[in-house]
Structure formats: structure tokens, C-alpha cells
Amino acid sequence: MHCAIYRPAAMLSPFVSRYWIMRSDVAHSKLAHPVEYPVEHPIVPNGRVKLLFNFADDFLLEYRDRAQSNLSEPIVVGQMSTPALITSTGRIGVMGVEFHPAGALPFLGVPQIELSGTVLDIGMFTYSRWHRELYDGLRMTGDDAARVALMDRALSKLYDRSRSRVGLQALEFVDALNQAGPFASIVEIAQRLNCKPRRLERRFRDYVGLSPKRMQRIMRLQYAFAMHRGRPERSWVELALDAGYFDQPHFIKDFRALTGYSPTDFTKRQTVIAAAFAHTRDF
């Protein structure tokens, strides 16, 4: 399995966090590898809107009690607040675009709360020709550098400067939330930004796609994952306290709500594919 992370062009970097590419000519299905390659990949919320371009065999998606979807076309994954399950059916070839929190706004052009909890075909947006030309290019080339260059050019064309100022303002909101700490009140965060709490709530939903409190919850668990990546020998209980959880039951409750599993079970079920989607561990 080839897995790699790439940085976007400088012009895009205030809004786009990273690209990632996974590919394998070997079938990664339960039938082909019943032990080494689990068929199910648990995907957890990480506070980022994503674009996914699949250029090999299909993925199957189970999310928010909806019927299993076949992910064959390019999709937009809005902000997630509950876990999902992805099943690989064969050969893997996928490129992901992960935006910074609030970074998707200058590219998608709709209030992000409208995309929250959804998985949509990119063709539903107004730039279907754009995505089709890009998708064809990604499928035709076998070179990572060429795919990154294609994505840079496509997103640069899609980028709307008139919305970029709003997007940058929204990123300031997210930075303030991060600096305030996982248990700061909305009033405290609003004071840091010199705005009223109601305005903060409204803008956060439009720009980020989540409420500030829900975003805090996701960021707190992501912080625990980041510490686990750096010190995998430490226990989850130690990591939970360092991440700002009051106690172990509070941590376990949040962990189950956002991943669907206990920390021990989730660690056993982690795959390269799952880690790429939400950066819950290094590849």
C-alpha cells in the first residue's frame, strides 16, 4: 500500500490543510486478505470538510443510519459529528483534499451548516464540468506529483477571492477556539474575538459547519489522537487527562460517541485507510 501526504500550493495553504493519496494494485478486500487487511475502516470526525476522488475500485459507506452508499464518483464530505464506516471492495486508489476548519467556504460557496452530516456528489454543485475534467485527469495519470499539480490547478481556478476574506475571518474564529482551550465557554471565546456570543454561534455554523461547542469536542479528541501518535506507549487514561478531560468516564463517553468504539477496540480496528481519512495515527 502506497500512502503519502502532500502540501497544497502556497496560495491554497491558508484554506487547504493537506492532500493525501493512497493506492494499491492488490485487492484490499476481506476476501483477498481476511486477516491482514480488515474490510471495515472506522472513520471519525476531525473537524475538516473533505473532497474525495476515487480512481480505483469502489468504496462502500455507512453513515448516519443511511443505506450503504457506493462511493464511485467524486464526493464532498461535510462536517461529521458522528462516526462512519467505509468498506474497501478491491484495489485502492483515492486522493483526498482536506480543508482547514472553515477553509472550504471560498471553494464550495455555500453555508457549511448546509453540508454538515452529508456526503454529496460533487456534480450536485455548479462546477460539475470542473470536477469531471479533474477526475478524468486523476484517473489517467499514475504519478502522485502529476495528481497534486492537477489538484492545485483545479482548486486555484475554483477559488473565489470574494469569499476568501470571509474564509480567513472564519479561520480566526477557529484559532481563537483552539487557543481558548477545550472547556472555555462561548462567552469567553466571543470576548477573545470582541464579538457577541450569538454572532459567534451563527458565523461558526455558517463558516465551519458545526457549533463551537461541538467543534471543541472534536478538537479535544483530535488532540488526544495527536498525543497518541507522538507517544503510543502511553495509556489512553494519561492521554485523556493531558487532553483536558475531567476524568476517564468523561473521556470514554466522548470517545465512543465520536468513534463508535472504546479506545482499546478502536486501536485494534485502525487501518491505514481510516488514519488517512481522519489522521488518527501516522501511516
Backbone as CSV, one residue per row, in Angstrom:
resi,resn,N_x,N_y,N_z,CA_x,CA_y,CA_z,C_x,C_y,C_z
1,MET,0.847,-1.195,0.000,0.000,0.000,0.000,0.880,1.242,0.000
2,HIS,0.654,2.106,-0.961,1.367,3.387,-1.015,0.483,4.449,-0.364
3,CYS,1.007,5.155,0.622,0.268,6.222,1.297,1.195,7.413,1.463
4,ALA,0.731,8.591,1.075,1.578,9.776,1.165,0.728,11.015,1.371
5,ILE,1.310,11.989,2.096,0.673,13.282,2.339,1.436,14.344,1.555
6,TYR,0.687,15.272,0.943,1.289,16.348,0.158,0.694,17.689,0.589
7,ARG,1.508,18.723,0.485,1.054,20.066,0.828,0.527,20.764,-0.417
8,PRO,-0.506,21.578,-0.273,-1.040,22.308,-1.424,-0.151,23.477,-1.815
9,ALA,-0.455,24.086,-2.940,0.263,25.284,-3.385,0.114,26.390,-2.339
10,ALA,1.094,27.294,-2.297,1.128,28.343,-1.272,-0.148,29.168,-1.244
11,MET,-0.712,29.459,-2.408,-1.929,30.263,-2.468,-3.103,29.568,-1.779
12,LEU,-3.086,28.240,-1.787,-4.194,27.463,-1.225,-3.995,27.128,0.247
13,SER,-2.761,27.226,0.735,-2.445,26.709,2.066,-3.199,27.365,3.229
14,PRO,-3.656,28.639,3.131,-4.463,29.159,4.249,-5.795,28.425,4.412
15,PHE,-6.226,27.724,3.373,-7.545,27.094,3.386,-7.482,25.569,3.298
16,VAL,-6.501,25.047,2.572,-6.376,23.604,2.371,-5.267,23.080,3.279
17,SER,-5.612,22.125,4.133,-4.652,21.578,5.088,-3.659,20.644,4.416
18,ARG,-4.171,19.707,3.601,-3.287,18.702,3.012,-4.026,17.926,1.935
19,TYR,-3.250,17.289,1.092,-3.747,16.255,0.191,-3.195,14.921,0.693
20,TRP,-3.914,13.863,0.455,-3.337,12.539,0.697,-3.744,11.595,-0.426
21,ILE,-2.835,10.699,-0.741,-3.044,9.742,-1.834,-2.738,8.344,-1.315
22,MET,-3.654,7.423,-1.574,-3.452,6.006,-1.273,-3.695,5.211,-2.544
23,ARG,-2.832,4.243,-2.793,-3.061,3.380,-3.954,-2.415,2.025,-3.742
24,SER,-3.044,1.037,-4.308,-2.531,-0.325,-4.258,-3.128,-1.112,-5.405
25,ASP,-2.307,-1.893,-6.080,-2.804,-2.754,-7.149,-3.331,-4.063,-6.611
26,VAL,-3.084,-4.312,-5.319,-3.567,-5.541,-4.684,-4.935,-5.286,-4.088
27,ALA,-5.842,-6.224,-4.248,-7.185,-6.068,-3.696,-7.128,-6.069,-2.183
28,HIS,-7.666,-5.011,-1.557,-7.716,-4.904,-0.096,-9.136,-5.168,0.374
29,SER,-9.631,-6.324,0.052,-10.980,-6.686,0.484,-10.888,-7.836,1.468
30,LYS,-11.968,-8.112,2.130,-11.979,-9.174,3.131,-11.680,-10.524,2.492
31,LEU,-12.138,-10.688,1.266,-11.922,-11.946,0.585,-10.449,-12.173,0.280
32,ALA,-9.772,-11.104,-0.160,-8.373,-11.236,-0.552,-7.446,-11.369,0.657
33,HIS,-7.726,-10.606,1.715,-6.860,-10.598,2.898,-7.731,-10.643,4.150
34,PRO,-8.180,-11.843,4.564,-9.133,-11.913,5.669,-8.590,-11.456,7.013
35,VAL,-7.269,-11.452,7.209,-6.722,-11.042,8.494,-5.905,-9.763,8.374
36,GLU,-4.992,-9.721,7.407,-4.056,-8.613,7.325,-4.732,-7.302,6.963
37,TYR,-5.789,-7.363,6.141,-6.448,-6.138,5.703,-7.934,-6.201,6.054
38,PRO,-8.328,-5.690,7.221,-9.761,-5.703,7.573,-10.570,-4.970,6.517
39,VAL,-11.750,-5.479,6.260,-12.577,-4.863,5.231,-13.197,-3.565,5.701
40,GLU,-13.416,-3.417,7.008,-14.096,-2.237,7.533,-13.087,-1.242,8.096
41,HIS,-13.306,0.037,7.752,-12.403,1.093,8.182,-13.211,2.150,8.930
42,PRO,-13.083,2.232,10.270,-13.867,3.223,11.037,-13.335,4.638,10.808
43,ILE,-14.223,5.541,10.413,-13.865,6.931,10.114,-14.468,7.832,11.180
44,VAL,-13.647,8.697,11.764,-14.122,9.535,12.860,-14.110,11.008,12.447
45,PRO,-14.955,11.821,13.068,-14.948,13.260,12.781,-13.613,13.891,13.166
46,ASN,-13.115,14.805,12.333,-11.897,15.533,12.707,-12.008,17.031,12.448
47,GLY,-13.251,17.524,12.250,-13.452,18.961,12.115,-13.050,19.531,10.772
48,ARG,-12.938,18.692,9.746,-12.493,19.141,8.425,-13.443,18.660,7.338
49,VAL,-13.828,19.547,6.437,-14.566,19.167,5.238,-13.569,18.563,4.251
50,LYS,-14.018,17.568,3.475,-13.117,16.858,2.570,-13.723,16.700,1.181
51,LEU,-12.848,16.621,0.190,-13.203,16.170,-1.148,-12.491,14.842,-1.367
52,LEU,-13.197,13.857,-1.905,-12.598,12.545,-2.153,-12.776,12.166,-3.614
53,PHE,-11.683,11.744,-4.232,-11.678,11.321,-5.628,-11.174,9.880,-5.687
54,ASN,-12.058,8.955,-5.995,-11.713,7.539,-6.054,-11.421,7.156,-7.505
55,PHE,-10.211,6.655,-7.759,-9.863,6.295,-9.131,-9.511,4.809,-9.264
56,ALA,-10.007,3.975,-8.354,-9.821,2.525,-8.463,-11.176,1.858,-8.170
57,ASP,-11.168,0.747,-7.432,-12.425,0.061,-7.144,-13.239,0.838,-6.116
58,ASP,-14.522,0.535,-6.044,-15.444,1.312,-5.218,-15.196,1.116,-3.722
59,PHE,-15.618,2.133,-2.966,-15.757,2.020,-1.522,-17.245,1.990,-1.193
60,LEU,-17.590,1.351,-0.093,-18.959,1.374,0.420,-18.974,2.187,1.707
61,LEU,-19.986,3.006,1.882,-20.067,3.899,3.032,-21.339,3.652,3.824
62,GLU,-21.200,3.535,5.135,-22.342,3.501,6.057,-22.202,4.689,7.000
63,TYR,-23.231,5.564,7.005,-23.110,6.817,7.757,-24.484,7.337,8.140
64,ARG,-24.642,7.690,9.414,-25.855,8.329,9.934,-27.122,7.547,9.593
65,ASP,-27.097,6.254,9.836,-28.270,5.392,9.660,-28.808,5.362,8.233
66,ARG,-28.017,5.816,7.269,-28.457,5.779,5.885,-28.089,4.436,5.271
67,ALA,-28.722,4.101,4.170,-28.408,2.869,3.474,-26.965,2.919,2.972
68,GLN,-26.368,1.767,2.826,-24.987,1.703,2.361,-24.862,2.337,0.981
69,SER,-23.916,3.297,0.846,-23.719,4.025,-0.398,-22.475,3.509,-1.110
70,ASN,-22.516,3.553,-2.427,-21.390,3.148,-3.238,-20.607,4.401,-3.644
71,LEU,-19.374,4.532,-3.161,-18.588,5.730,-3.427,-17.721,5.513,-4.664
72,SER,-18.303,5.726,-5.812,-17.563,5.572,-7.057,-17.261,6.927,-7.699
73,GLU,-18.112,7.919,-7.455,-17.933,9.255,-8.027,-17.252,10.184,-7.009
74,PRO,-16.635,11.283,-7.455,-16.053,12.261,-6.523,-17.118,12.820,-5.586
75,ILE,-16.763,12.966,-4.309,-17.748,13.396,-3.312,-17.203,14.508,-2.433
76,VAL,-18.140,15.256,-1.839,-17.862,16.219,-0.776,-18.361,15.601,0.524
77,VAL,-17.499,15.531,1.511,-17.888,15.044,2.836,-17.974,16.256,3.749
78,GLY,-19.190,16.640,4.125,-19.369,17.776,5.021,-18.885,17.458,6.421
79,GLN,-18.961,18.449,7.304,-18.518,18.241,8.678,-19.239,17.041,9.290
80,MET,-18.465,16.151,9.894,-19.014,14.978,10.559,-19.074,15.221,12.065
81,SER,-20.132,14.746,12.693,-20.198,14.784,14.150,-20.446,13.398,14.733
82,THR,-20.607,12.405,13.855,-20.745,11.013,14.266,-19.836,10.163,13.383
83,PRO,-19.459,8.963,13.833,-18.540,8.144,13.043,-19.215,7.515,11.822
84,ALA,-18.378,7.088,10.888,-18.838,6.394,9.691,-18.008,5.123,9.526
85,LEU,-18.442,4.271,8.626,-17.742,3.026,8.342,-17.563,2.909,6.835
86,ILE,-16.320,2.736,6.394,-16.021,2.568,4.975,-15.499,1.159,4.733
87,THR,-15.973,0.550,3.672,-15.544,-0.793,3.300,-14.858,-0.742,1.940
88,SER,-13.642,-1.250,1.872,-12.945,-1.330,0.585,-13.350,-2.626,-0.109
89,THR,-13.583,-2.564,-1.406,-14.086,-3.720,-2.144,-13.037,-4.348,-3.057
90,GLY,-11.873,-3.751,-3.157,-10.854,-4.308,-4.048,-9.633,-3.419,-4.101
91,ARG,-9.158,-3.121,-5.304,-7.988,-2.260,-5.472,-8.276,-0.861,-4.938
92,ILE,-7.254,-0.250,-4.351,-7.428,1.066,-3.732,-6.689,2.124,-4.539
93,GLY,-7.371,3.207,-4.806,-6.775,4.370,-5.447,-7.652,5.563,-5.135
94,VAL,-7.218,6.415,-4.219,-8.056,7.531,-3.797,-7.180,8.731,-3.452
95,MET,-7.648,9.917,-3.815,-6.989,11.163,-3.421,-7.959,11.980,-2.595
96,GLY,-7.495,12.448,-1.451,-8.322,13.254,-0.569,-7.808,14.677,-0.484
97,VAL,-8.728,15.612,-0.407,-8.411,17.022,-0.139,-9.036,17.356,1.201
98,GLU,-8.219,17.769,2.151,-8.721,18.099,3.482,-8.541,19.593,3.724
99,PHE,-9.653,20.283,3.966,-9.615,21.720,4.230,-9.338,21.985,5.704
100,HIS,-8.778,23.142,5.994,-8.742,23.606,7.372,-10.190,23.858,7.815
101,PRO,-10.455,23.843,9.138,-11.799,24.215,9.576,-12.171,25.582,8.993
102,ALA,-13.298,25.676,8.350,-13.789,26.894,7.683,-13.103,27.157,6.359
103,GLY,-12.113,26.344,5.982,-11.373,26.594,4.759,-12.123,26.255,3.484
104,ALA,-13.196,25.480,3.581,-13.913,25.056,2.372,-14.779,26.161,1.780
105,LEU,-15.109,27.165,2.587,-16.066,28.180,2.147,-15.680,28.883,0.840
106,PRO,-14.431,29.317,0.650,-14.099,30.012,-0.599,-14.148,29.111,-1.839
107,PHE,-14.317,27.804,-1.648,-14.330,26.874,-2.774,-15.727,26.299,-3.042
108,LEU,-16.480,26.054,-1.986,-17.796,25.440,-2.156,-18.917,26.466,-2.223
109,GLY,-18.740,27.630,-1.578,-19.650,28.749,-1.772,-21.022,28.622,-1.166
110,VAL,-21.203,27.687,-0.230,-22.500,27.571,0.448,-22.250,27.572,1.948
111,PRO,-23.216,28.033,2.761,-23.044,27.941,4.215,-22.717,26.505,4.604
112,GLN,-21.668,26.338,5.371,-21.181,24.980,5.645,-22.142,24.159,6.497
113,ILE,-23.037,24.818,7.226,-24.023,24.082,8.005,-24.950,23.290,7.084
114,GLU,-25.116,23.741,5.828,-25.951,23.015,4.871,-25.312,21.703,4.437
115,LEU,-23.989,21.593,4.569,-23.283,20.372,4.194,-23.018,19.461,5.380
116,SER,-23.248,19.974,6.586,-22.935,19.210,7.788,-23.703,17.884,7.816
117,GLY,-22.978,16.806,8.052,-23.597,15.485,8.131,-23.995,14.896,6.798
118,THR,-23.510,15.463,5.694,-23.895,14.968,4.376,-22.683,14.441,3.612
119,VAL,-22.967,13.557,2.673,-21.987,13.086,1.701,-22.630,13.294,0.341
120,LEU,-22.081,14.229,-0.448,-22.730,14.655,-1.680,-21.829,14.448,-2.880
121,ASP,-22.437,14.077,-3.998,-21.723,14.012,-5.266,-21.295,15.425,-5.646
122,ILE,-20.029,15.609,-5.992,-19.552,16.936,-6.369,-20.343,17.477,-7.556
123,GLY,-20.847,16.592,-8.389,-21.641,17.011,-9.537,-22.907,17.753,-9.172
124,MET,-23.330,17.683,-7.894,-24.517,18.412,-7.457,-24.255,19.911,-7.370
125,PHE,-22.974,20.290,-7.323,-22.639,21.697,-7.264,-22.567,22.267,-8.678
126,THR,-22.334,23.547,-8.785,-22.413,24.218,-10.084,-21.199,23.991,-10.964
127,TYR,-20.151,23.380,-10.402,-18.924,23.255,-11.168,-18.706,21.815,-11.624
128,SER,-19.763,21.154,-12.108,-19.656,19.747,-12.474,-18.635,19.505,-13.584
129,ARG,-18.522,20.447,-14.526,-17.541,20.262,-15.591,-16.127,20.304,-15.022
130,TRP,-15.918,21.209,-14.062,-14.619,21.291,-13.397,-14.248,19.967,-12.767
131,HIS,-15.149,19.378,-12.014,-14.802,18.155,-11.300,-14.630,16.994,-12.267
132,ARG,-15.386,16.967,-13.366,-15.277,15.860,-14.316,-13.920,15.877,-15.019
133,GLU,-13.460,17.049,-15.442,-12.157,17.151,-16.094,-11.034,16.756,-15.128
134,LEU,-11.150,17.201,-13.874,-10.151,16.844,-12.877,-10.165,15.340,-12.628
135,TYR,-11.336,14.777,-12.461,-11.472,13.351,-12.176,-10.860,12.507,-13.288
136,ASP,-11.128,12.893,-14.531,-10.546,12.163,-15.663,-9.027,12.237,-15.622
137,GLY,-8.488,13.414,-15.296,-7.041,13.567,-15.212,-6.427,12.725,-14.112
138,LEU,-7.082,12.664,-12.947,-6.571,11.871,-11.829,-6.556,10.388,-12.167
139,ARG,-7.544,9.931,-12.904,-7.606,8.515,-13.271,-6.584,8.150,-14.337
140,MET,-6.275,9.093,-15.223,-5.404,8.780,-16.356,-3.922,8.767,-15.986
141,THR,-3.535,9.513,-14.948,-2.125,9.551,-14.570,-1.869,8.605,-13.409
142,GLY,-0.675,8.021,-13.388,-0.298,7.143,-12.285,0.748,7.760,-11.385
143,ASP,0.980,9.053,-11.559,2.051,9.737,-10.855,1.490,10.670,-9.790
144,ASP,1.984,10.559,-8.558,1.496,11.403,-7.465,1.736,12.880,-7.731
145,ALA,2.930,13.223,-8.198,3.260,14.628,-8.425,2.323,15.242,-9.453
146,ALA,1.989,14.470,-10.487,1.070,14.969,-11.513,-0.320,15.162,-10.930
147,ARG,-0.747,14.268,-10.051,-2.073,14.398,-9.421,-2.121,15.634,-8.527
148,VAL,-1.061,15.878,-7.777,-1.016,17.054,-6.913,-1.071,18.327,-7.753
149,ALA,-0.331,18.340,-8.851,-0.334,19.515,-9.733,-1.714,19.743,-10.333
150,LEU,-2.389,18.673,-10.732,-3.753,18.780,-11.265,-4.697,19.373,-10.221
151,MET,-4.572,18.893,-8.978,-5.451,19.370,-7.914,-5.164,20.837,-7.597
152,ASP,-3.897,21.202,-7.543,-3.535,22.606,-7.295,-4.160,23.527,-8.345
153,ARG,-4.037,23.139,-9.618,-4.574,23.981,-10.691,-6.090,24.064,-10.608
154,ALA,-6.735,22.935,-10.342,-8.198,22.912,-10.302,-8.740,23.748,-9.151
155,LEU,-8.155,23.605,-7.964,-8.629,24.374,-6.814,-8.308,25.854,-6.958
156,SER,-7.194,26.172,-7.590,-6.850,27.579,-7.817,-7.877,28.251,-8.716
157,LYS,-8.385,27.517,-9.709,-9.426,28.063,-10.589,-10.749,28.214,-9.850
158,LEU,-11.006,27.273,-8.949,-12.271,27.279,-8.222,-12.311,28.327,-7.115
159,TYR,-11.138,28.688,-6.633,-11.007,29.620,-5.515,-11.676,30.962,-5.842
160,ASP,-12.523,31.415,-4.951,-13.259,32.668,-5.132,-12.693,33.721,-4.182
161,ARG,-11.979,34.695,-4.728,-11.348,35.715,-3.895,-12.368,36.523,-3.101
162,SER,-13.556,36.675,-3.643,-14.574,37.471,-2.941,-15.011,36.801,-1.649
163,ARG,-14.849,35.466,-1.595,-15.225,34.746,-0.376,-14.021,34.468,0.521
164,SER,-12.812,34.707,0.012,-11.616,34.349,0.777,-11.491,35.184,2.044
165,ARG,-11.908,36.462,1.985,-11.820,37.314,3.172,-12.695,36.766,4.292
166,VAL,-13.880,36.299,3.905,-14.781,35.695,4.886,-14.173,34.413,5.440
167,GLY,-13.548,33.629,4.556,-12.924,32.392,4.997,-11.796,32.630,5.973
168,LEU,-10.968,33.647,5.721,-9.874,33.959,6.628,-10.399,34.423,7.980
169,GLN,-11.488,35.187,7.971,-12.096,35.618,9.223,-12.591,34.407,10.010
170,ALA,-13.157,33.454,9.298,-13.643,32.252,9.961,-12.498,31.445,10.566
171,LEU,-11.358,31.406,9.871,-10.203,30.701,10.408,-9.719,31.357,11.701
172,GLU,-9.869,32.665,11.812,-9.522,33.351,13.061,-10.411,32.859,14.203
173,PHE,-11.677,32.604,13.898,-12.594,32.081,14.914,-12.112,30.723,15.420
174,VAL,-11.701,29.870,14.488,-11.243,28.528,14.861,-9.958,28.609,15.685
175,ASP,-9.039,29.508,15.297,-7.802,29.683,16.061,-8.105,30.142,17.488
176,ALA,-9.060,31.044,17.622,-9.431,31.531,18.950,-10.017,30.409,19.794
177,LEU,-10.811,29.552,19.156,-11.389,28.409,19.855,-10.291,27.475,20.339
178,ASN,-9.311,27.248,19.491,-8.201,26.353,19.828,-7.372,26.912,20.974
179,GLN,-7.105,28.209,20.950,-6.287,28.843,21.981,-7.029,28.955,23.311
180,ALA,-8.333,29.040,23.254,-9.123,29.207,24.478,-9.140,27.951,25.335
181,GLY,-8.874,26.792,24.728,-8.881,25.549,25.483,-10.185,24.796,25.324
182,PRO,-10.174,23.497,25.609,-11.312,22.637,25.311,-12.559,22.893,26.147
183,PHE,-12.428,23.591,27.283,-13.594,23.783,28.138,-13.972,25.252,28.316
184,ALA,-13.430,26.112,27.474,-13.792,27.529,27.546,-15.246,27.720,27.126
185,SER,-15.912,28.676,27.745,-17.305,28.954,27.393,-17.371,29.777,26.111
186,ILE,-18.547,29.780,25.490,-18.758,30.571,24.278,-18.554,32.060,24.582
187,VAL,-18.960,32.469,25.776,-18.779,33.877,26.174,-17.298,34.236,26.200
188,GLU,-16.469,33.346,26.760,-15.024,33.601,26.827,-14.413,33.707,25.430
189,ILE,-14.832,32.805,24.544,-14.295,32.815,23.176,-14.744,34.074,22.445
190,ALA,-16.006,34.452,22.630,-16.526,35.662,21.988,-15.774,36.899,22.470
191,GLN,-15.421,36.922,23.744,-14.663,38.056,24.279,-13.286,38.140,23.637
192,ARG,-12.673,36.996,23.387,-11.372,36.986,22.720,-11.459,37.596,21.318
193,LEU,-12.601,37.392,20.673,-12.797,37.877,19.308,-13.505,39.223,19.266
194,ASN,-13.844,39.744,20.435,-14.532,41.036,20.525,-15.838,41.022,19.730
195,CYS,-16.611,39.969,19.914,-17.916,39.885,19.264,-18.927,39.283,20.234
196,LYS,-20.191,39.379,19.907,-21.229,38.849,20.769,-21.336,37.327,20.590
197,PRO,-21.665,36.604,21.676,-21.761,35.144,21.593,-22.722,34.662,20.497
198,ARG,-23.859,35.334,20.337,-24.820,34.898,19.316,-24.223,35.028,17.918
199,ARG,-23.484,36.094,17.694,-22.836,36.284,16.384,-21.788,35.192,16.147
200,LEU,-21.052,34.870,17.194,-20.053,33.808,17.089,-20.709,32.483,16.709
201,GLU,-21.786,32.137,17.399,-22.504,30.887,17.109,-22.970,30.846,15.655
202,ARG,-23.584,31.937,15.206,-24.148,31.978,13.854,-23.050,31.853,12.796
203,ARG,-21.997,32.616,12.983,-20.924,32.590,11.990,-20.183,31.255,12.001
204,PHE,-20.031,30.688,13.160,-19.364,29.394,13.238,-20.140,28.343,12.448
205,ARG,-21.441,28.340,12.597,-22.245,27.361,11.867,-22.151,27.576,10.350
206,ASP,-22.168,28.832,9.936,-22.099,29.129,8.502,-20.724,28.837,7.913
207,TYR,-19.676,29.200,8.657,-18.319,29.098,8.117,-17.702,27.726,8.342
208,VAL,-17.963,27.136,9.505,-17.327,25.862,9.869,-18.256,24.673,9.632
209,GLY,-19.549,24.863,9.889,-20.498,23.775,9.710,-20.848,23.054,10.997
210,LEU,-20.303,23.533,12.119,-20.572,22.957,13.428,-20.756,24.092,14.426
211,SER,-21.358,23.794,15.569,-21.397,24.777,16.636,-20.021,24.825,17.294
212,PRO,-19.674,25.940,17.947,-18.373,25.998,18.630,-18.179,24.884,19.649
213,LYS,-19.228,24.548,20.391,-19.112,23.502,21.407,-18.828,22.141,20.780
214,ARG,-19.521,21.830,19.690,-19.292,20.534,19.030,-17.883,20.493,18.441
215,MET,-17.436,21.631,17.902,-16.084,21.688,17.371,-15.056,21.485,18.480
216,GLN,-15.299,22.071,19.639,-14.411,21.875,20.781,-14.292,20.398,21.135
217,ARG,-15.411,19.726,21.122,-15.445,18.307,21.484,-14.579,17.487,20.515
218,ILE,-14.712,17.785,19.228,-13.932,17.073,18.209,-12.449,17.403,18.335
219,MET,-12.135,18.681,18.542,-10.738,19.104,18.648,-10.067,18.488,19.869
220,ARG,-10.815,18.337,20.953,-10.245,17.741,22.161,-9.828,16.286,21.902
221,LEU,-10.691,15.538,21.207,-10.339,14.145,20.902,-9.201,14.093,19.885
222,GLN,-9.201,15.012,18.915,-8.099,15.049,17.955,-6.769,15.338,18.649
223,TYR,-6.821,16.161,19.694,-5.610,16.441,20.455,-5.110,15.168,21.142
224,ALA,-6.039,14.358,21.670,-5.659,13.086,22.283,-5.035,12.157,21.239
225,PHE,-5.597,12.129,20.028,-5.026,11.313,18.959,-3.610,11.789,18.617
226,ALA,-3.416,13.108,18.567,-2.099,13.653,18.233,-1.063,13.240,19.280
227,MET,-1.443,13.282,20.548,-0.519,12.858,21.600,-0.231,11.369,21.504
228,HIS,-1.259,10.601,21.128,-1.073,9.156,20.969,-0.120,8.846,19.827
229,ARG,-0.181,9.656,18.754,0.755,9.460,17.645,2.189,9.691,18.103
230,GLY,2.382,10.702,18.956,3.722,11.018,19.429,4.240,10.073,20.498
231,ARG,3.319,9.572,21.338,3.717,8.696,22.451,2.770,7.505,22.527
232,PRO,2.851,6.572,21.584,1.894,5.466,21.558,1.995,4.526,22.757
233,GLU,3.112,4.597,23.497,3.269,3.719,24.653,2.459,4.199,25.858
234,ARG,2.007,5.454,25.844,1.237,5.985,26.978,-0.189,5.446,26.959
235,SER,-0.760,5.315,28.138,-2.126,4.804,28.239,-3.121,5.877,27.811
236,TRP,-4.293,5.431,27.385,-5.340,6.374,26.987,-5.802,7.203,28.189
237,VAL,-5.739,6.644,29.382,-6.141,7.395,30.578,-5.213,8.604,30.777
238,GLU,-3.907,8.390,30.634,-2.952,9.500,30.753,-3.197,10.550,29.675
239,LEU,-3.408,10.079,28.456,-3.637,10.997,27.341,-4.909,11.807,27.554
240,ALA,-5.954,11.155,28.095,-7.229,11.830,28.325,-7.067,12.992,29.297
241,LEU,-6.332,12.766,30.377,-6.126,13.828,31.361,-5.324,14.971,30.762
242,ASP,-4.309,14.640,29.968,-3.499,15.681,29.330,-4.304,16.461,28.288
243,ALA,-5.306,15.804,27.701,-6.123,16.469,26.687,-7.205,17.348,27.292
244,GLY,-7.336,17.312,28.618,-8.270,18.215,29.273,-9.570,17.587,29.714
245,TYR,-9.679,16.253,29.629,-10.898,15.592,30.104,-10.893,15.572,31.632
246,PHE,-12.073,15.691,32.226,-12.180,15.740,33.681,-11.789,14.417,34.315
247,ASP,-12.234,13.316,33.689,-11.962,12.000,34.252,-12.097,10.951,33.145
248,GLN,-11.795,9.712,33.493,-11.833,8.640,32.499,-13.240,8.384,31.948
249,PRO,-14.297,8.337,32.781,-15.647,8.114,32.224,-16.053,9.181,31.199
250,HIS,-15.691,10.444,31.470,-16.000,11.518,30.538,-15.297,11.269,29.194
251,PHE,-14.033,10.857,29.261,-13.262,10.570,28.057,-13.869,9.399,27.290
252,ILE,-14.186,8.323,27.982,-14.740,7.131,27.323,-16.069,7.463,26.650
253,LYS,-16.903,8.248,27.312,-18.193,8.626,26.737,-17.999,9.401,25.443
254,ASP,-17.109,10.399,25.450,-16.835,11.187,24.248,-16.211,10.317,23.156
255,PHE,-15.281,9.457,23.562,-14.589,8.603,22.602,-15.582,7.698,21.872
256,ARG,-16.474,7.074,22.619,-17.473,6.188,21.998,-18.418,6.963,21.086
257,ALA,-18.803,8.164,21.514,-19.742,8.955,20.714,-19.133,9.357,19.375
258,LEU,-17.828,9.625,19.352,-17.182,10.131,18.141,-16.524,9.050,17.295
259,THR,-16.260,7.877,17.878,-15.614,6.803,17.108,-16.475,5.564,16.954
260,GLY,-17.419,5.366,17.885,-18.235,4.154,17.854,-17.632,2.999,18.632
261,TYR,-16.447,3.190,19.214,-15.749,2.107,19.907,-15.116,2.616,21.195
262,SER,-14.683,1.675,22.033,-13.841,2.023,23.165,-12.439,2.305,22.631
263,PRO,-11.581,3.009,23.391,-10.220,3.270,22.910,-9.459,2.005,22.517
264,THR,-9.589,0.944,23.317,-8.873,-0.307,23.023,-9.366,-0.929,21.729
265,ASP,-10.681,-1.011,21.556,-11.234,-1.607,20.332,-10.917,-0.765,19.103
266,PHE,-10.969,0.547,19.274,-10.688,1.420,18.140,-9.246,1.255,17.674
267,THR,-8.316,1.164,18.627,-6.902,0.984,18.282,-6.696,-0.300,17.484
268,LYS,-7.395,-1.361,17.859,-7.280,-2.638,17.152,-7.854,-2.554,15.735
269,ARG,-8.875,-1.725,15.550,-9.564,-1.640,14.266,-8.967,-0.600,13.320
270,GLN,-8.009,0.190,13.802,-7.434,1.231,12.959,-6.711,0.631,11.759
271,THR,-6.894,1.252,10.608,-6.223,0.844,9.382,-5.570,2.071,8.763
272,VAL,-4.735,1.829,7.783,-4.103,2.934,7.070,-5.157,3.828,6.434
273,ILE,-6.189,3.219,5.876,-7.255,3.975,5.216,-7.974,4.860,6.231
274,ALA,-8.320,4.293,7.387,-9.008,5.070,8.417,-8.138,6.221,8.906
275,ALA,-6.844,5.964,9.079,-5.937,7.004,9.552,-5.804,8.134,8.544
276,ALA,-5.808,7.798,7.259,-5.706,8.823,6.231,-6.933,9.732,6.220
277,PHE,-8.111,9.167,6.398,-9.339,9.946,6.365,-9.406,10.924,7.519
278,ALA,-8.919,10.573,8.690,-9.107,11.442,9.867,-7.822,11.726,10.628
279,HIS,-6.673,11.232,10.140,-5.373,11.478,10.775,-5.396,11.086,12.246
280,THR,-5.924,9.888,12.537,-5.964,9.404,13.907,-4.658,8.736,14.308
281,ARG,-3.835,8.384,13.354,-2.471,7.933,13.623,-1.639,8.148,12.370
282,ASP,-0.315,8.033,12.494,0.541,8.163,11.325,0.393,6.927,10.440
283,PHE,0.697,7.072,9.162,0.526,5.966,8.215,1.509,4.836,8.531
